Amino acid sequence: MRQSTITKIKNGKITLPKDLQKEWKEGEVLFMRSSGGFLIKSITPPSLSALRPKLKKLGKLVSSKDIDDAVSWARQKTYAGRT
C-alpha cells in the first residue's frame, strides 16, 4: 500500500497531496474515528443494476392496492386545504 501524507487541515478542510488529488478527483468519503486515528475511505454508491434484484424482490411485497392507497393518501396531504 502506497502511503501519502495530508498536507494541511484548515477550517475543517483537508488538502490532499497532489498525487492523491489526481487519483481521487471528487466524490463522497466515509470518515471514521478509530483507535489508531482516523479512517478515510471513498464511497461508491451502488448502481441501479446492482440493486435491481433486491428492488424486484421488494416490489413483489407491495400490492397494487397498497400503491393506490399510498397515492391517495399523498394526494390528500398534498392538496389538503387548497380550494
N, C-alpha and C positions, 0 to 999 in steps of 0.2 A: 504494500500500500504506500503510495506516494504521500508525503506529508507537506503541507504548506502552513504558513502562519498567517494569522489575521493581522493586517497592518494597522488597523485603527478601529476603536469603538468610541463614537462621539454622539452625544444626544440620543443614545439608544440605537444608533445605526452602525452596522458593521461594514467596513470596507474590505472587500476580499482582495487578495493578491491578484495581479494581472492574469497569471496562468489559470486560476480558478474562474475568474470573470469570463474568460474565453470559453471554458468548458460549460459553465453553468448557465450563461445567458440570463434567463429570467424564469420565474415560476414560484411556486409555493414551497415552503420548507417546514419541517417539524423541528421544533426547538425544545429540547427536554433537559432538565437538570438531572444529573446522575451523581453517584458517589464520588467519582473522579473529576467532575467538572460539568461540562455541557455536551450534549449530542445534537448535532445539526444534520438533518437528513432531508434530501429532496423528496417531494411528494409528487407522484404521478397519478393523476386521477384515473380511475378505471374507464375503459372505453365502453360505449353502449353495447358493442358486440360481445364484450366480456360479461356484461350484466344481463344480457338477453335471456339466458336460461333461467336465472333467478326471477327476473321480471315476469317471464312466461308462467312460471310456477305460481307466483303470487297472483297473477291475473286470473288464474283458474279459481282462486279462492273468493273472488268478488263476483257476485251475481249481477245481472242486468238491473234487477230491482234495487240492489244496493246503490248502483251508479245513478239510477233515476232519482232515488231518494236523496242522494248527496247533491245532485244538481238542483233539485227542487229546494232543498234547504239553503244552498248557496244563493240561489236567486232571491229567495225570501229575505235573506240577510242583506244582500246587495241592494235590493230595491225597497227595503223597508223604510217607510217614512217619506218616500218620494211620491209626488202626485202629478 
